[in-house]
């Protein structure tokens, strides 16, 4: 059974959501960048894509003004957000910032 959007973004593992549109040129540029991030980071990150034309309610709920917009969720909270084409290094840095934060223990 497929997980719902909310189940996915409530994960301990950082989740990158790529809000995109089929007609968007810069969105097409993000696909290989996100594939690179996933290849480099493996199970340390989950990446999902949300088509704003097919899911207008999600786009409205997260106030997506332009595409592509990337959002990083962890435990259901937005940890990072960036619009436009984002280099793989910036995406990985954002994910790593929250990987470290989530692996610290309260004493």
C-alpha atoms as one frame of an Amber mdcrd trajectory, in Angstrom:
protein
   0.000   0.000   0.000   1.347   3.409  -0.949   2.089   5.895   1.798   0.261
   9.206   1.875   2.092  12.501   1.438   1.728  13.237   5.166   3.089   9.814
   6.132   6.125  10.399   3.927   6.961  13.905   5.199   6.525  12.849   8.831
   9.512  10.528   8.507  12.654  10.770  10.648  14.585  10.579   7.376  14.821
  13.981   5.642  12.398  14.196   2.698  12.929  16.483  -0.282   9.718  17.405
  -2.079  10.200  18.727  -5.613   7.178  20.806  -6.584   7.306  20.910 -10.388
   5.252  21.199 -13.583   5.597  19.197 -16.795   5.809  22.380 -18.918   8.567
  23.959 -16.793  12.051  24.067 -18.387  13.983  24.653 -15.138  12.028  21.760
 -13.553  13.429  19.450 -16.223  16.930  20.644 -15.248  16.270  19.589 -11.636
  15.579  15.922 -12.475  19.228  14.879 -13.079  20.365  17.007 -10.118  17.931
  15.194  -7.800  18.998  11.839  -9.268  22.604  12.765  -8.418  21.641  13.720
  -4.851  19.793  10.404  -4.394  22.725   8.430  -5.862  25.182  10.195  -3.530
  23.051  10.103  -0.376  21.225   6.779  -0.903  18.902   6.013   2.054  19.872
   9.178   3.960  17.186  11.082   2.039  13.802  10.436   0.428  12.953  12.428
  -2.697   9.427  12.779  -4.042   8.001  14.873  -6.856   4.666  16.700  -6.728
   3.178  17.998  -9.989   1.524  21.314  -9.074  -0.916  21.067 -11.992  -2.158
  17.639 -10.865  -2.034  18.507  -7.134  -3.162  22.144  -6.825  -4.266  21.651
  -3.211  -0.739  20.635  -2.171   0.737  23.570  -4.065  -1.706  25.933  -2.377
  -1.172  24.412   1.073   2.576  25.055   0.849   2.191  28.418  -0.912   4.122
  27.375  -3.996   4.418  30.547  -6.079   6.822  29.259  -8.718   8.333  26.017
  -9.906  10.597  24.330  -9.321  10.401  24.737  -5.557  12.209  22.293  -3.312
  11.186  21.794   0.303  12.968  19.692   2.889  10.733  18.100   5.497  11.660
  16.184   8.597   9.111  14.905  11.092   6.463  16.875   9.207   8.218  20.228
   9.604   9.645  22.367   6.809  13.381  22.606   7.468  14.502  24.269   4.226
  12.929  25.743   1.111  14.407  26.991  -2.153  12.888  27.986  -5.487  14.585
  27.756  -8.854  17.295  25.404 -10.025  19.353  24.382  -6.981  22.809  22.801
  -7.300  23.272  19.307  -5.868  25.850  20.620  -3.382  23.294  23.014  -1.815
  20.658  20.294  -1.567  23.092  17.853   0.038  24.290  20.522   2.477  20.692
  21.200   3.559  19.977  17.489   4.056  23.226  16.937   5.959  22.438  19.839
   8.280  19.326  17.996   9.464  20.811  14.517   9.413  23.310  15.668  12.031
  20.615  17.489  14.004  18.393  14.415  14.070  21.170  12.086  15.193  22.056
  14.045  18.318  20.657  12.704  21.559  19.005  14.597  24.365  20.665  13.882
  27.696
